Amino acid sequence: MTIFLSGGAKNGKSSLAQDLAVRLAGDGSLYYVATMVPVDEEDRQRIRRHVADRAGLGFQTVECGRHILSALDGVDRTGTFLLDSVTALLMNEMFTDVGVDPSAGERCAAELTAFIRAVENAVIVSDAIYSDAERYDEITELYRAALARADRACAAACDTVIEMVAGQPVIYKGGLPK
C-alpha cells in the first residue's frame, strides 16, 4: 500500500506517517528515508526531534537528500518506506551549488513516481504550502509550482491520499491500512 500525506506545518503529519508506516510494515523491514540536508541549527534540532520520535519503532534510516531512487540501493523493496519529505527533497534538487535548476520539479515528480512504483509499501510526506494568496518572488513561485507538480504526481501514484487539516486526517482517495 502506498500513501501520500500532506498538510500544514506542525499539524501532526510526522506522527501519523510514523504510525501508518509501522502498521504497514508489520514484522517486515521498516525504512525512514530522510531527505533533509541540514543547513543550520534549527534544521539539526528538527532532525534530532524526529530521530527521538522514531526511537524504538524499528526504523532503519536511509539518508538521501538527492536522487531519491538511490535510496533503494541495497534495501529490501518489499519493506515499508517512510519518505520525509518531498518538500526537502525538491529543495535539495532545485537549489544546488551551481544555482537554481528549473527542471528539478519535473525530474523529482518522475523519480518519486518511480520510487512509489518500485516498493511494496510507502508513506510519502509533503508540506502543503499553497493555501495563502500571497504572491512571492519568481524563484519562490517556481519552487511552489514544482512542489505542486511533485505532490500531484505522488497523489496520482499512491493508493491513498490524506491531508492533515487542523490535526485531523482527511482522506481524499483510498483508505487507511488495517
Beta strands, then each sheet from edge to edge (+ up, - down):
strand 1: 2-7
strand 2: 30-34
strand 3: 60-63
strand 4: 80-84
strand 5: 95-96
strand 6: 99-100
strand 7: 121-127
strand 8: 160-165
strand 9: 168-173
sheet 1: 3+ 2+ 4+ 7+ 1+ 8+ 9-
sheet 2: 5+ 6-
end
